[in-house]
Amino acid sequence: MPPDYDSLTARHELDEGLRFEQHGVLDTALAHYESAARATTDAALTSEALRRQSSVYRTRCEWDLAVACAERAITIAREARLDDLHAEALSALAAVHRSRGEFDDADVMLETALRLAHDERVRGIILQNLGGVAAEKRDLDTAQHKFVESYGCFRRSGYRRGEAFALNNYGRALLEGGQGAQAARVLTQAVAIARDVEDEELVALATLNVAETLYLVGDLTSAEAHVSQALGYFNHTQNAWRQIECLRLLGDITVKAQELATAVQCYVRGMQLALRIGARQEMGILADCLTRVRPLLAGA
């Protein structure tokens, strides 16, 4: 039976929303997702539309709205017995908890989602998030394993955007594990695929990680250029969580360059953003950074 007109309209709105989201035009993306949800009563399309709204709200650190949309997506998918969409919506909700530093809650949801999921692409997404939580907990061996497993899922399903995400996260885990040379190779590949699929947010994420590899080998000028490029994108999309990461790295770069006053400004600005969005882990990291650098500035 061919799809009805309303379903075709909703699918078009979802595709357009995703296109705008990948280019960082979040208000327009959100409007398309909301239109998709209004256009249809199809459970699968409605759940997807709500899940994608949750993603935009999470990017903007609007936690309550992100949670509300993800929970509605879960309910609709569960009641319609759409296991893969139920799993994706659970993963979206877990991503909000991860962003807020609530790692145990995220882990429980993701393990439940993995048991529900059958589709390779969906399993890849869930494994990505499980790897991300493991990395946040500093369990880098588990994180690397999950990212590699996720990459295999994406390869088998032909999901190129997922491949880029997996490579970016795997490269980040290698970097944090002290394997800088291997990380640089993996991250360069991630940037190339992200550009190929025209996902500007993913390009910015991978570029930020490349900046850290450059910082670690002492190429401070190139590191600063890369992180500034990423920060420009995250400023544009109002993604405070990623802005904090950029500002922390800029602070580290300027400390190594002996520009201590600039470093303090970066850390303080990052702390202000972390306080605004309630990012507890980032607050602790930045507090440690300021504790280390302020005595150096006072003695300069």
NORLIN-V574934 format. One record per helix or strand of 2 or more residues. SS is the DSSP state (hx for helix, st for strand). FROM is the first residue (numbers start at 1). LEN is the number of residues. If there is no record, write none. Layout:
SS&FROM&LEN / SS&FROM&LEN
This chain:
hx&5&18 / hx&26&14 / hx&43&17 / hx&63&17 / hx&83&17 / hx&103&14 / hx&120&17 / hx&140&18 / hx&160&17 / hx&180&17 / hx&200&17 / hx&220&17 / hx&240&17 / hx&260&18 / hx&280&19
